[in-house]
Amino acid sequence: MKNRVLALIVVLFVVGGTLAYAQQAAIEIGYPFVAGGKHLAAGKYTVILAGDNVIALRGDGGSAEMTFLTRLGRHDNDTDLELVFDKIADEYLLSEVWFPEKDGYLVLSTKEAHEHAVLGGPHPKK
């Protein structure tokens, strides 16, 4: 009986710690895009910091998981989720994820010439 109670406490601690660590925010993306190598449709998405190095997207247009390459230093005090896409021709590739008031996550490094499209934050641009 003691072992079962101890096991339950450990499970609750681990799950509770994971939920407390997880961060999520919602955003609407108005165009098809690529995230984690998957083509996703326009729609409403929830962006989730799912673990130590995983960012997940779940929404109307599909789902994807990405391992981030590095952290990006915050340069402002944005209180909204911000997504940065590398735009090549008519294709939008999710490259940065910025949760409110947190450092960012680089999820894709595009070496070829590209423009940026920013959603969310105080000054979004397409």
C-alpha positions as CSV (number, residue, x, y, z in Angstrom):
1,M,0.0,0.0,0.0
2,K,2.8,2.4,0.9
3,N,4.5,1.7,-2.4
4,R,1.3,2.4,-4.4
5,V,0.8,5.7,-2.6
6,L,4.5,6.6,-3.1
7,A,4.2,5.7,-6.8
8,L,1.0,7.8,-7.2
9,I,2.8,10.8,-5.5
10,V,5.7,10.5,-7.9
11,V,3.4,10.3,-10.9
12,L,1.4,13.3,-9.8
13,F,4.7,15.3,-9.2
14,V,6.0,14.4,-12.6
15,V,2.8,15.2,-14.4
16,G,2.2,18.3,-12.4
17,G,5.7,19.5,-13.1
18,T,5.3,18.9,-16.8
19,L,2.0,20.7,-16.9
20,A,3.5,23.6,-15.0
21,Y,6.4,23.8,-17.4
22,A,4.3,23.6,-20.5
23,Q,3.4,26.9,-22.0
24,Q,0.8,27.5,-24.7
25,A,-0.8,30.3,-26.7
26,A,-3.3,30.5,-29.5
27,I,-2.9,32.2,-32.8
28,E,-4.7,32.4,-36.2
29,I,-2.5,31.8,-39.3
30,G,-4.1,33.1,-42.4
31,Y,-2.0,31.2,-45.0
32,P,-0.7,27.7,-45.6
33,F,2.7,27.1,-44.1
34,V,5.4,24.5,-43.3
35,A,6.3,23.6,-39.8
36,G,8.6,20.8,-38.8
37,G,8.7,19.6,-42.4
38,K,4.9,19.3,-42.6
39,H,2.6,21.3,-44.8
40,L,-0.2,22.7,-42.7
41,A,-3.3,24.6,-43.8
42,A,-4.4,28.1,-42.7
43,G,-6.4,28.1,-39.5
44,K,-6.4,28.5,-35.7
45,Y,-3.5,26.9,-33.9
46,T,-2.4,26.3,-30.4
47,V,1.4,26.6,-30.0
48,I,2.7,24.5,-27.1
49,L,6.1,24.4,-25.5
50,A,5.8,20.6,-25.0
51,G,9.1,19.8,-23.3
52,D,12.7,20.7,-22.9
53,N,13.3,21.1,-26.6
54,V,10.0,20.4,-28.4
55,I,7.4,22.9,-29.7
56,A,4.1,21.5,-31.0
57,L,1.4,23.0,-33.1
58,R,-2.2,21.7,-33.0
59,G,-5.0,23.2,-34.9
60,D,-7.6,23.2,-37.6
61,G,-5.1,22.7,-40.4
62,G,-3.1,19.9,-38.9
63,S,-0.4,19.3,-36.3
64,A,3.4,19.3,-36.2
65,E,6.2,19.0,-33.7
66,M,9.6,20.7,-34.0
67,T,12.8,20.4,-32.0
68,F,14.3,23.9,-31.6
69,L,17.8,24.6,-32.7
70,T,18.7,27.3,-30.2
71,R,17.2,30.0,-27.9
72,L,16.9,33.6,-29.0
73,G,17.4,36.5,-26.7
74,R,14.3,38.7,-26.1
75,H,14.7,42.2,-27.3
76,D,11.3,43.6,-26.1
77,N,8.5,43.1,-23.7
78,D,5.8,41.6,-26.0
79,T,2.8,40.1,-24.2
80,D,1.5,38.2,-27.2
81,L,2.6,35.1,-29.0
82,E,4.7,35.9,-32.0
83,L,5.6,33.6,-34.9
84,V,8.2,34.4,-37.6
85,F,8.1,32.8,-41.0
86,D,10.8,32.7,-43.5
87,K,9.1,33.5,-46.8
88,I,10.6,32.0,-50.1
89,A,8.4,32.8,-53.1
90,D,4.9,31.9,-51.9
91,E,6.0,29.4,-49.3
92,Y,6.0,30.3,-45.5
93,L,8.3,28.3,-43.3
94,L,7.9,28.6,-39.6
95,S,11.4,29.7,-38.2
96,E,10.9,31.4,-34.8
97,V,8.4,31.0,-32.0
98,W,8.2,33.7,-29.3
99,F,6.0,33.1,-26.3
100,P,4.8,36.1,-24.3
101,E,7.5,37.8,-22.3
102,K,10.0,34.9,-22.8
103,D,13.1,34.3,-24.9
104,G,12.4,32.9,-28.4
105,Y,13.0,29.5,-30.0
106,L,14.7,29.1,-33.4
107,V,13.0,26.1,-35.1
108,L,14.4,26.5,-38.6
109,S,17.5,28.1,-40.1
110,T,17.0,29.1,-43.7
111,K,20.3,29.7,-45.5
112,E,18.9,30.9,-48.9
113,A,17.7,34.5,-49.4
114,H,14.3,35.0,-47.9
115,E,11.9,37.6,-46.5
116,H,10.2,37.5,-43.1
117,A,6.5,37.4,-42.2
118,V,5.6,38.1,-38.6
119,L,2.3,37.2,-36.9
120,G,1.4,38.3,-33.5
121,G,3.3,40.8,-31.3
122,P,2.7,44.5,-31.3
123,H,3.8,45.1,-34.9
124,P,3.0,42.1,-37.1
125,K,3.9,42.3,-40.8
126,K,3.1,40.1,-43.8
